Amino acid sequence: KLQFLYLIALYTKKQIEMNLDTDALAKQSVRFVGLLDNHLQLTVDELSKDDYYWATGLALAVYAGFEIYRILPDVFFHWKRDRIPATKEQTLEALSTLDVAYIFFNKMVTVLFTYHMLQYAWNFSLWTVPDARTFLLLPVELFSMYFVYDFFYHCFHRALHIPWLYPLVHKHHHRQHAPFRGNIDAINVHPFEYVVGEYNHLFTYALFTQFHTMHALTALVFIVVGGFYASLNHTRYNVKLSPLWFAVAAHDIHHRLNQTSNYGQYTMLWDYFFGTFVPSPDVFVEEKKAQ
């Protein structure tokens, strides 16, 4: 694992000298396949000590981030006694070899995604010291980006449930009917699904930068908070900001009770708009009490 992680990290660092044009991306893809096939012409001797430290640091930072995501939900919400109930039959307690392989590969891909996100933010975002305007705009920018992200994610997720496509990709994730491991269950998906979901963040951010110059801090918070939300969605902690914005119970109902509903990741607004929103019993009861 460490050797493969190290090679991926070296590869991401090597990309720094390449431009983000179509030909360069095609060459990078070929080189990546070559790495997997042990034919990449890249050795430690070709890289300086700074390259080694930079690439290794990036990979280790990503891995540390995954570990933080794994423990944060328990740190913040261990006091909550009302975890969404699930039967033992609904819970996939043991991970298979394929589960471990997918989780490991998806962590590796995240190193590449992180590099590409940083590279784009470096070229198209502000890197000044955050001022009052930056912090005032931050909530509006985040709300807007999560809203737009989830439009594309909703459509993609819904497509993954098309009967002929479902067993090829998304069925693997739904082997877990009652997620409880947080980040581990969140990234235990088919690599194709994971890559599209991750790079949808970059696509959304790039889309916004075409019309509005954002601070690099926005990109950082967008990714970090998004990762935390995705992890929390797979813990069964009964946490919600609102029934239609972010509610763990809404995603849990997609896993446990109705796979043709609640396709959103961060918000159920698009599900409400498209008629696929199904409130969980817990949320419904709490809302009736509030009324």
C-alpha contacts under 8 A as a table, 3 or more apart, distances in Angstrom:
res1	aa1	res2	aa2	distance
1	K	4	F	5.25
1	K	5	L	6.02
2	L	5	L	4.99
2	L	6	Y	5.99
3	Q	6	Y	5.05
3	Q	7	L	6.31
4	F	7	L	5.14
4	F	8	I	6.26
5	L	8	I	5.21
5	L	9	A	6.13
5	L	59	A	7.12
5	L	108	M	6.68
6	Y	9	A	5.04
6	Y	10	L	6.20
6	Y	55	A	7.98
6	Y	56	T	6.56
6	Y	59	A	7.66
7	L	10	L	5.09
7	L	11	Y	6.15
7	L	35	L	7.86
8	I	11	Y	4.99
8	I	12	T	6.27
8	I	108	M	7.01
8	I	111	V	7.64
8	I	112	L	7.86
9	A	12	T	5.21
9	A	13	K	6.37
9	A	55	A	4.87
9	A	56	T	5.85
9	A	58	L	7.06
9	A	59	A	5.66
9	A	111	V	7.06
10	L	13	K	5.19
10	L	14	K	6.19
10	L	51	D	7.70
10	L	52	Y	6.95
10	L	55	A	5.50
10	L	56	T	7.37
11	Y	14	K	5.05
11	Y	15	Q	6.63
11	Y	32	F	7.73
12	T	15	Q	5.38
12	T	16	I	7.48
12	T	55	A	6.93
12	T	111	V	7.50
12	T	112	L	5.97
12	T	115	Y	6.63
13	K	16	I	5.75
13	K	51	D	6.73
13	K	54	W	7.29
13	K	55	A	5.33
14	K	17	E	6.64
14	K	18	M	7.98
15	Q	18	M	5.24
15	Q	28	Q	7.65
16	I	19	N	7.95
18	M	24	A	6.47
19	N	24	A	6.12
20	L	24	A	6.28
20	L	25	L	6.45
21	D	24	A	5.37
21	D	25	L	6.24
22	T	25	L	5.17
22	T	26	A	6.15
23	D	26	A	5.07
23	D	27	K	6.21
24	A	27	K	5.06
24	A	28	Q	6.11
25	L	28	Q	4.94
25	L	29	S	6.20
26	A	29	S	5.11
26	A	30	V	6.36
27	K	30	V	5.09
27	K	31	R	6.17
28	Q	31	R	5.01
28	Q	32	F	6.08
29	S	32	F	5.05
29	S	33	V	6.28
30	V	33	V	5.20
30	V	34	G	6.13
31	R	34	G	4.79
31	R	35	L	6.16
31	R	40	L	6.15
32	F	35	L	4.99
32	F	36	L	6.50
32	F	40	L	7.60
33	V	36	L	5.17
33	V	37	D	6.30
34	G	37	D	4.89
34	G	38	N	6.07
34	G	39	H	4.89
34	G	40	L	4.95
35	L	38	N	4.99
35	L	39	H	5.69
35	L	40	L	4.61
36	L	39	H	7.66
37	D	40	L	7.67
42	L	46	E	6.69
43	T	46	E	5.54
43	T	47	L	7.32
44	V	47	L	5.57
44	V	52	Y	7.76
45	D	48	S	7.36
47	L	50	D	7.95
47	L	51	D	5.73
47	L	52	Y	6.63
48	S	51	D	5.11
48	S	52	Y	6.40
49	K	52	Y	5.04
49	K	53	Y	6.27
50	D	53	Y	5.14
50	D	54	W	5.98
51	D	54	W	5.12
51	D	55	A	6.00
52	Y	55	A	5.39
52	Y	56	T	5.94
53	Y	56	T	5.21
53	Y	57	G	5.77
54	W	57	G	5.11
54	W	58	L	6.22
55	A	58	L	5.17
55	A	59	A	6.37
56	T	59	A	5.22
56	T	60	L	6.06
57	G	60	L	5.11
57	G	61	A	5.92
58	L	61	A	5.12
58	L	62	V	6.33
58	L	111	V	7.10
58	L	115	Y	7.93
59	A	62	V	5.22
59	A	63	Y	6.30
59	A	111	V	5.77
60	L	63	Y	4.98
60	L	64	A	5.99
61	A	64	A	4.99
61	A	65	G	6.09
62	V	65	G	4.98
62	V	66	F	6.44
62	V	107	K	7.88
62	V	110	T	7.17
62	V	111	V	6.25
62	V	114	T	7.77
63	Y	66	F	5.16
63	Y	67	E	6.46
63	Y	107	K	7.37
64	A	67	E	5.06
64	A	68	I	6.20
65	G	68	I	5.04
65	G	69	Y	6.16
66	F	69	Y	5.05
66	F	70	R	6.15
66	F	183	N	7.20
67	E	70	R	4.96
67	E	71	I	6.54
68	I	71	I	5.40
68	I	72	L	5.85
69	Y	72	L	5.37
69	Y	73	P	7.27
69	Y	182	G	7.81
69	Y	183	N	6.08
69	Y	227	G	7.35
69	Y	228	F	6.04
69	Y	231	S	6.58
70	R	73	P	7.12
70	R	181	R	7.59
70	R	182	G	6.17
70	R	183	N	5.30
70	R	184	I	7.06
70	R	231	S	7.40
71	I	74	D	5.57
71	I	75	V	6.29
72	L	75	V	4.91
72	L	76	F	6.15
73	P	76	F	5.30
73	P	77	F	5.75
73	P	78	H	7.46
73	P	182	G	7.49
73	P	231	S	7.74
73	P	232	L	6.16
73	P	235	T	7.58
74	D	77	F	5.26
74	D	78	H	4.78
75	V	78	H	5.94
76	F	79	W	7.77
77	F	80	K	5.46
77	F	237	Y	7.20
78	H	81	R	7.68
80	K	83	R	6.88
80	K	237	Y	7.19
80	K	238	N	7.85
82	D	85	P	7.99
82	D	237	Y	7.09
82	D	238	N	6.42
83	R	236	R	5.43
83	R	237	Y	4.64
83	R	238	N	5.53
84	I	236	R	5.06
84	I	237	Y	6.27
84	I	238	N	5.96
84	I	249	A	7.19
85	P	236	R	7.75
86	A	90	Q	6.34
86	A	91	T	7.15
86	A	178	A	6.31
87	T	90	Q	5.32
87	T	91	T	6.74
88	K	91	T	5.25
89	E	92	L	7.64
90	Q	176	Q	7.11
90	Q	177	H	5.07
90	Q	178	A	5.53
90	Q	256	R	7.37
91	T	176	Q	6.15
91	T	177	H	6.00
91	T	178	A	5.05
91	T	179	P	6.89
92	L	95	L	7.44
92	L	175	R	7.16
92	L	176	Q	5.24
92	L	177	H	7.24
92	L	178	A	7.41
92	L	179	P	7.82
95	L	98	L	7.99
95	L	99	D	5.68
95	L	100	V	6.68
96	S	99	D	5.05
96	S	100	V	6.43
97	T	100	V	5.18
97	T	101	A	6.19
98	L	101	A	4.98
98	L	102	Y	6.10
99	D	102	Y	5.26
99	D	103	I	6.15
99	D	188	N	6.15
99	D	189	V	7.99
100	V	103	I	5.15
100	V	104	F	6.07
100	V	188	N	7.93
101	A	104	F	5.16
101	A	105	F	6.07
102	Y	105	F	5.15
102	Y	106	N	6.01
102	Y	188	N	6.14
102	Y	189	V	6.57
102	Y	190	H	6.47
102	Y	191	P	6.47
103	I	106	N	5.23
103	I	107	K	6.28
103	I	184	I	7.22
103	I	187	I	5.99
103	I	188	N	5.23
103	I	189	V	7.40
104	F	107	K	5.22
104	F	108	M	6.45
105	F	108	M	5.03
105	F	109	V	6.30
105	F	191	P	7.26
106	N	109	V	4.99
106	N	110	T	6.24
106	N	187	I	6.84
106	N	191	P	6.22
106	N	194	Y	6.72
106	N	195	V	7.75
107	K	110	T	5.06
107	K	111	V	6.88
108	M	111	V	5.44
108	M	112	L	7.18
109	V	112	L	5.26
109	V	113	F	6.25
109	V	195	V	7.29
110	T	113	F	4.82
110	T	114	T	5.87
110	T	198	E	7.77
111	V	114	T	5.18
111	V	115	Y	6.31
112	L	115	Y	5.14
112	L	116	H	6.27
113	F	116	H	5.11
113	F	117	M	6.05
113	F	198	E	7.16
113	F	199	Y	6.92
114	T	117	M	5.08
114	T	118	L	6.08
115	Y	118	L	5.15
115	Y	119	Q	6.03
116	H	119	Q	4.97
116	H	120	Y	6.11
117	M	120	Y	5.24
117	M	121	A	6.10
117	M	202	L	6.14
118	L	121	A	5.08
118	L	122	W	5.93
119	Q	122	W	5.06
119	Q	123	N	6.44
120	Y	123	N	5.26
120	Y	124	F	6.02
120	Y	125	S	7.84
120	Y	206	A	7.87
121	A	124	F	5.23
121	A	125	S	4.99
121	A	126	L	8.00
121	A	216	A	5.94
121	A	219	A	7.04
122	W	125	S	6.02
122	W	126	L	7.88
122	W	127	W	7.58
122	W	216	A	7.58
124	F	209	T	7.02
124	F	213	T	7.33
125	S	209	T	7.73
125	S	213	T	6.13
125	S	214	M	5.46
125	S	215	H	5.29
125	S	216	A	5.26
126	L	213	T	7.16
126	L	214	M	6.21
126	L	215	H	4.43
126	L	216	A	5.61
127	W	215	H	6.32
127	W	216	A	5.78
128	T	215	H	7.68
130	P	133	R	7.89
130	P	134	T	5.67
130	P	135	F	7.28
130	P	215	H	7.62
130	P	217	L	7.65
131	D	134	T	5.31
131	D	135	F	6.72
132	A	135	F	5.32
132	A	136	L	6.17
133	R	136	L	5.01
133	R	137	L	6.10
134	T	137	L	5.38
134	T	138	L	6.04
134	T	215	H	6.82
135	F	138	L	5.05
135	F	139	P	7.57
136	L	139	P	6.88
136	L	140	V	7.87
137	L	140	V	5.41
137	L	141	E	6.05
138	L	141	E	5.14
138	L	142	L	6.02
138	L	218	T	6.28
139	P	142	L	5.16
139	P	143	F	6.06
140	V	143	F	5.25
140	V	144	S	6.12
141	E	144	S	5.15
141	E	145	M	6.08
141	E	218	T	7.44
142	L	145	M	5.16
142	L	146	Y	6.07
142	L	218	T	7.24
142	L	222	F	6.25
143	F	146	Y	5.38
143	F	147	F	6.05
144	S	147	F	5.09
144	S	148	V	6.20
145	M	148	V	5.10
145	M	149	Y	5.81
145	M	204	T	6.52
145	M	205	Y	7.07
145	M	208	F	7.64
145	M	222	F	7.87
146	Y	149	Y	4.93
146	Y	150	D	6.00
146	Y	222	F	7.95
146	Y	266	Y	6.67
146	Y	267	T	7.73
147	F	150	D	5.39
147	F	151	F	6.60
147	F	266	Y	7.87
147	F	267	T	7.05
148	V	151	F	5.22
148	V	152	F	6.93
148	V	204	T	6.86
149	Y	152	F	5.61
149	Y	153	Y	6.15
149	Y	200	N	6.75
149	Y	201	H	6.63
149	Y	204	T	5.76
150	D	153	Y	4.63
150	D	154	H	5.55
150	D	264	G	5.89
150	D	265	Q	6.34
150	D	266	Y	6.64
150	D	267	T	6.85
150	D	270	W	7.42
151	F	154	H	5.22
151	F	155	C	6.42
151	F	264	G	7.90
151	F	270	W	6.39
152	F	155	C	5.23
152	F	156	F	6.15
152	F	200	N	7.60
153	Y	156	F	5.02
153	Y	157	H	5.79
153	Y	197	G	6.96
153	Y	200	N	7.52
153	Y	263	Y	7.91
153	Y	264	G	6.68
153	Y	265	Q	7.23
154	H	157	H	5.16
154	H	158	R	5.93
154	H	263	Y	5.29
154	H	264	G	5.10
154	H	265	Q	7.59
154	H	270	W	7.16
154	H	271	D	7.64
155	C	158	R	5.16
155	C	159	A	6.16
156	F	159	A	5.07
156	F	160	L	6.35
157	H	160	L	5.11
157	H	161	H	6.89
157	H	263	Y	6.06
157	H	264	G	7.81
158	R	161	H	5.39
158	R	162	I	7.21
158	R	260	T	7.85
158	R	263	Y	6.33
159	A	162	I	5.39
159	A	165	L	7.86
160	L	165	L	6.02
160	L	166	Y	5.37
160	L	169	V	7.05
160	L	170	H	5.90
161	H	165	L	6.72
161	H	166	Y	4.88
161	H	170	H	7.09
161	H	260	T	7.62
162	I	165	L	5.38
162	I	166	Y	5.66
163	P	166	Y	5.32
163	P	167	P	7.43
164	W	167	P	6.86
164	W	168	L	7.72
165	L	168	L	5.41
165	L	169	V	6.64
165	L	170	H	7.87
166	Y	169	V	5.70
166	Y	170	H	5.24
166	Y	171	K	5.60
167	P	170	H	6.40
167	P	171	K	4.96
167	P	172	H	7.59
168	L	171	K	6.94
169	V	172	H	6.53
169	V	190	H	5.68
169	V	192	F	7.41
169	V	193	E	6.96
170	H	173	H	5.59
170	H	174	H	6.76
170	H	189	V	7.07
170	H	190	H	6.68
170	H	193	E	7.30
171	K	174	H	5.09
171	K	175	R	6.47
172	H	175	R	5.48
172	H	188	N	7.95
172	H	189	V	6.26
172	H	190	H	6.61
173	H	176	Q	6.28
173	H	185	D	7.94
173	H	188	N	6.15
173	H	189	V	4.93
173	H	190	H	7.21
174	H	177	H	5.89
174	H	255	H	6.58
176	Q	179	P	5.84
176	Q	185	D	7.77
176	Q	255	H	7.50
177	H	255	H	5.05
177	H	256	R	5.00
178	A	234	H	8.00
178	A	236	R	7.63
178	A	252	D	7.00
178	A	255	H	6.36
178	A	256	R	5.92
179	P	182	G	7.08
179	P	185	D	6.09
179	P	234	H	4.88
179	P	235	T	5.94
179	P	236	R	6.72
179	P	252	D	7.63
179	P	255	H	7.81
180	F	185	D	7.11
180	F	234	H	5.58
180	F	235	T	4.14
180	F	236	R	5.86
181	R	184	I	5.53
181	R	185	D	5.46
181	R	234	H	6.56
181	R	235	T	5.81
182	G	185	D	5.59
182	G	186	A	6.14
182	G	230	A	7.95
182	G	231	S	4.55
182	G	232	L	5.75
182	G	233	N	7.04
182	G	234	H	4.55
182	G	235	T	4.62
183	N	186	A	4.81
183	N	187	I	6.21
183	N	230	A	7.20
183	N	231	S	4.24
183	N	232	L	7.46
183	N	234	H	7.01
184	I	187	I	5.61
184	I	188	N	6.15
184	I	231	S	7.79
185	D	188	N	5.04
185	D	231	S	7.85
185	D	234	H	6.28
186	A	189	V	7.32
186	A	230	A	6.41
186	A	231	S	5.78
186	A	233	N	7.74
186	A	234	H	5.98
187	I	194	Y	7.10
189	V	193	E	6.53
189	V	194	Y	6.24
190	H	193	E	5.37
190	H	194	Y	6.32
191	P	194	Y	4.94
191	P	195	V	6.05
192	F	195	V	5.34
192	F	196	V	6.32
193	E	196	V	5.39
193	E	197	G	6.12
194	Y	197	G	5.11
194	Y	198	E	6.04
195	V	198	E	5.20
195	V	199	Y	6.05
196	V	199	Y	5.35
196	V	200	N	5.96
197	G	200	N	5.20
197	G	201	H	7.22
198	E	201	H	5.70
198	E	202	L	7.40
199	Y	202	L	4.99
199	Y	203	F	6.14
200	N	203	F	4.86
200	N	204	T	6.00
201	H	204	T	5.16
201	H	205	Y	6.17
201	H	223	I	7.39
202	L	205	Y	5.10
202	L	206	A	5.98
203	F	206	A	5.10
203	F	207	L	6.05
204	T	207	L	5.04
204	T	208	F	6.43
205	Y	208	F	5.28
205	Y	209	T	6.33
205	Y	219	A	7.21
206	A	209	T	5.13
206	A	210	Q	6.60
207	L	210	Q	5.52
207	L	211	F	7.57
208	F	211	F	5.65
208	F	212	H	5.99
208	F	213	T	7.89
209	T	212	H	4.93
209	T	213	T	5.33
209	T	214	M	6.65
210	Q	213	T	7.63
214	M	218	T	6.62
215	H	218	T	5.55
215	H	219	A	7.33
216	A	219	A	5.23
216	A	220	L	6.45
217	L	220	L	5.06
217	L	221	V	6.17
218	T	221	V	5.24
218	T	222	F	5.89
219	A	222	F	5.06
219	A	223	I	6.31
220	L	223	I	5.45
220	L	224	V	6.08
221	V	224	V	5.09
221	V	225	V	5.64
221	V	226	G	7.86
222	F	225	V	5.67
222	F	226	G	5.86
223	I	226	G	5.07
223	I	227	G	6.10
224	V	227	G	5.23
224	V	228	F	6.42
225	V	228	F	5.01
225	V	229	Y	6.19
226	G	229	Y	5.10
226	G	230	A	6.19
226	G	266	Y	7.72
227	G	230	A	5.15
227	G	231	S	6.19
228	F	231	S	5.09
228	F	232	L	6.06
229	Y	232	L	5.03
229	Y	233	N	6.09
229	Y	266	Y	6.92
230	A	233	N	5.14
230	A	234	H	6.98
230	A	265	Q	6.90
230	A	266	Y	7.57
231	S	234	H	5.55
231	S	235	T	7.03
232	L	235	T	5.36
232	L	236	R	7.69
232	L	237	Y	7.34
232	L	248	V	6.89
233	N	236	R	6.97
233	N	247	A	7.68
233	N	248	V	4.81
233	N	249	A	7.93
233	N	251	H	6.26
233	N	252	D	7.23
234	H	248	V	7.47
234	H	251	H	7.94
234	H	252	D	7.34
235	T	248	V	7.87
236	R	248	V	6.51
236	R	249	A	7.04
236	R	252	D	6.80
237	Y	248	V	6.76
238	N	247	A	7.53
238	N	248	V	5.92
238	N	249	A	6.06
239	V	247	A	5.91
239	V	248	V	5.65
239	V	249	A	7.46
240	K	243	P	6.66
240	K	246	F	5.47
240	K	247	A	3.94
240	K	248	V	6.18
240	K	249	A	7.78
241	L	245	W	6.41
241	L	246	F	5.27
241	L	247	A	6.25
242	S	245	W	5.22
242	S	246	F	5.75
242	S	247	A	6.32
243	P	246	F	6.37
243	P	247	A	5.64
243	P	250	A	7.47
243	P	268	M	7.62
243	P	279	P	7.50
243	P	283	V	6.57
244	L	247	A	7.21
244	L	267	T	5.91
244	L	268	M	4.67
244	L	269	L	5.57
244	L	272	Y	7.77
245	W	266	Y	6.65
245	W	267	T	4.24
245	W	268	M	5.78
245	W	269	L	6.61
246	F	250	A	7.94
246	F	266	Y	5.53
246	F	267	T	5.19
246	F	268	M	7.14
247	A	250	A	5.42
247	A	251	H	7.11
247	A	267	T	7.91
248	V	251	H	5.44
248	V	252	D	6.13
249	A	252	D	4.84
249	A	253	I	6.13
249	A	280	S	6.10
249	A	282	D	7.57
249	A	283	V	7.32
250	A	253	I	5.39
250	A	254	H	6.82
250	A	262	N	6.34
250	A	268	M	7.73
250	A	278	V	7.41
250	A	279	P	6.32
250	A	280	S	6.03
251	H	254	H	5.14
251	H	255	H	6.73
251	H	262	N	6.22
251	H	263	Y	7.60
251	H	264	G	7.66
251	H	265	Q	7.44
252	D	255	H	5.15
252	D	256	R	6.09
253	I	256	R	5.13
253	I	257	L	5.12
253	I	258	N	6.07
253	I	259	Q	7.76
253	I	261	S	7.99
253	I	262	N	7.53
253	I	278	V	7.87
253	I	280	S	6.28
254	H	257	L	6.06
254	H	258	N	5.04
254	H	259	Q	4.74
254	H	260	T	7.12
254	H	261	S	5.82
254	H	262	N	5.68
254	H	263	Y	7.21
255	H	258	N	6.78
255	H	259	Q	6.09
256	R	259	Q	7.60
258	N	261	S	5.81
259	Q	262	N	7.75
260	T	263	Y	7.65
260	T	276	T	7.08
261	S	271	D	7.36
261	S	276	T	4.74
261	S	277	F	5.62
261	S	278	V	6.14
262	N	268	M	6.39
262	N	271	D	5.83
262	N	276	T	6.03
262	N	277	F	5.12
262	N	278	V	6.44
263	Y	268	M	7.61
263	Y	271	D	6.61
263	Y	276	T	7.70
264	G	267	T	5.58
264	G	268	M	5.49
264	G	270	W	7.06
264	G	271	D	6.69
265	Q	268	M	7.73
267	T	270	W	7.23
268	M	271	D	5.05
268	M	272	Y	6.11
268	M	277	F	6.62
269	L	272	Y	5.01
269	L	273	F	6.17
270	W	273	F	4.87
270	W	274	F	6.02
271	D	274	F	5.11
271	D	275	G	5.77
271	D	276	T	4.72
271	D	277	F	4.66
272	Y	275	G	5.15
272	Y	276	T	6.11
272	Y	277	F	4.87
273	F	276	T	7.81
274	F	277	F	7.84
279	P	283	V	6.29
279	P	284	F	6.09
280	S	283	V	5.32
280	S	284	F	6.10
281	P	284	F	5.01
281	P	285	V	6.08
282	D	285	V	5.32
282	D	286	E	6.24
283	V	286	E	5.20
283	V	287	E	6.09
284	F	287	E	5.17
284	F	288	K	6.25
285	V	288	K	5.15
285	V	289	K	6.28
286	E	289	K	5.12
286	E	290	A	6.22
287	E	290	A	5.01
287	E	291	Q	6.27
288	K	291	Q	5.11
